[in-house]
Amino acid sequence: MRALIATVSLALLSTLAHAQSACESKAAEKKLAGAAKNSFIKKCEKDAGGAACAAKAVDKNGKPLAGAAKASFMKKCEKDAAAPQ
């Protein structure tokens, strides 16, 4: 169980790091600067964080969460991912 949690945590961290560099690249391709660039990167990273949270939305037995449990998990996960580090 600990190995599963460690693996998922590492996957999330690598996904977020990759998302940040991917978002920076996309902003550069669009030639964004200043507030527009910051806004774009923030939204891009939030969207990437949501995908990472969806991948982590499993119960203790490895089954995907559904309904209210998934909604609650996604809300908390996205809030934690958006928190400044």
C-alpha positions as a Markdown table, in Angstrom:
| # | Residue | x | y | z |
|---|---|---|---|---|
| 1 | Met | 0.0 | 0.0 | 0.0 |
| 2 | Arg | 2.8 | 2.4 | 0.9 |
| 3 | Ala | 4.5 | 1.6 | -2.4 |
| 4 | Leu | 1.3 | 2.5 | -4.3 |
| 5 | Ile | 1.0 | 5.8 | -2.5 |
| 6 | Ala | 4.6 | 6.6 | -3.1 |
| 7 | Thr | 4.3 | 5.8 | -6.8 |
| 8 | Val | 1.1 | 7.9 | -7.2 |
| 9 | Ser | 2.8 | 10.8 | -5.4 |
| 10 | Leu | 5.9 | 10.7 | -7.6 |
| 11 | Ala | 3.7 | 10.5 | -10.7 |
| 12 | Leu | 1.7 | 13.5 | -9.6 |
| 13 | Leu | 4.9 | 15.5 | -8.9 |
| 14 | Ser | 6.4 | 14.6 | -12.2 |
| 15 | Thr | 3.1 | 15.5 | -14.0 |
| 16 | Leu | 3.0 | 18.9 | -12.3 |
| 17 | Ala | 6.6 | 19.6 | -13.2 |
| 18 | His | 6.0 | 18.6 | -16.8 |
| 19 | Ala | 2.8 | 20.6 | -16.9 |
| 20 | Gln | 4.6 | 23.7 | -15.8 |
| 21 | Ser | 7.3 | 23.4 | -18.5 |
| 22 | Ala | 4.6 | 22.5 | -21.1 |
| 23 | Cys | 2.5 | 25.5 | -20.1 |
| 24 | Glu | 5.6 | 27.8 | -20.3 |
| 25 | Ser | 6.3 | 26.4 | -23.8 |
| 26 | Lys | 2.7 | 27.0 | -24.9 |
| 27 | Ala | 2.7 | 30.5 | -23.6 |
| 28 | Ala | 6.0 | 31.2 | -25.6 |
| 29 | Glu | 4.5 | 29.7 | -28.7 |
| 30 | Lys | 1.5 | 32.1 | -28.4 |
| 31 | Lys | 3.9 | 35.0 | -27.7 |
| 32 | Leu | 2.1 | 35.9 | -24.5 |
| 33 | Ala | 3.7 | 38.4 | -22.1 |
| 34 | Gly | 2.8 | 40.0 | -18.8 |
| 35 | Ala | -0.6 | 39.5 | -17.2 |
| 36 | Ala | -1.9 | 37.5 | -20.2 |
| 37 | Lys | 1.0 | 35.0 | -19.9 |
| 38 | Asn | 0.5 | 34.7 | -16.1 |
| 39 | Ser | -3.2 | 34.1 | -16.6 |
| 40 | Phe | -2.6 | 31.5 | -19.3 |
| 41 | Ile | 0.0 | 29.6 | -17.3 |
| 42 | Lys | -2.2 | 29.6 | -14.2 |
| 43 | Lys | -5.2 | 28.2 | -16.1 |
| 44 | Cys | -3.0 | 25.7 | -18.0 |
| 45 | Glu | -1.5 | 24.4 | -14.8 |
| 46 | Lys | -4.9 | 24.1 | -13.1 |
| 47 | Asp | -6.2 | 22.1 | -16.1 |
| 48 | Ala | -3.1 | 19.8 | -15.9 |
| 49 | Gly | -3.6 | 19.4 | -12.1 |
| 50 | Gly | -7.2 | 18.4 | -12.7 |
| 51 | Ala | -6.0 | 15.6 | -15.0 |
| 52 | Ala | -3.5 | 14.4 | -12.4 |
| 53 | Cys | -6.1 | 14.4 | -9.7 |
| 54 | Ala | -8.5 | 12.4 | -11.9 |
| 55 | Ala | -5.8 | 9.8 | -12.3 |
| 56 | Lys | -5.3 | 9.6 | -8.5 |
| 57 | Ala | -9.1 | 9.3 | -7.8 |
| 58 | Val | -9.1 | 5.7 | -6.6 |
| 59 | Asp | -10.1 | 4.0 | -3.4 |
| 60 | Lys | -8.0 | 1.9 | -1.1 |
| 61 | Asn | -8.8 | -1.2 | -3.2 |
| 62 | Gly | -7.7 | 0.4 | -6.5 |
| 63 | Lys | -11.2 | 1.0 | -7.8 |
| 64 | Pro | -12.1 | 4.4 | -9.3 |
| 65 | Leu | -14.1 | 6.7 | -7.1 |
| 66 | Ala | -17.5 | 7.7 | -8.2 |
| 67 | Gly | -20.3 | 10.2 | -7.3 |
| 68 | Ala | -19.9 | 12.4 | -4.2 |
| 69 | Ala | -16.7 | 10.7 | -3.1 |
| 70 | Lys | -15.0 | 11.5 | -6.4 |
| 71 | Ala | -16.3 | 15.1 | -6.4 |
| 72 | Ser | -15.1 | 15.6 | -2.9 |
| 73 | Phe | -11.7 | 14.1 | -3.7 |
| 74 | Met | -11.3 | 16.2 | -6.9 |
| 75 | Lys | -12.2 | 19.4 | -5.1 |
| 76 | Lys | -9.6 | 18.8 | -2.3 |
| 77 | Cys | -6.9 | 17.6 | -4.7 |
| 78 | Glu | -7.3 | 20.5 | -7.1 |
| 79 | Lys | -7.3 | 23.0 | -4.1 |
| 80 | Asp | -4.1 | 21.4 | -2.8 |
| 81 | Ala | -2.5 | 21.4 | -6.2 |
| 82 | Ala | -3.3 | 25.1 | -6.7 |
| 83 | Ala | -1.9 | 26.1 | -3.2 |
| 84 | Pro | 1.4 | 27.9 | -3.4 |
| 85 | Gln | 4.4 | 25.7 | -2.7 |
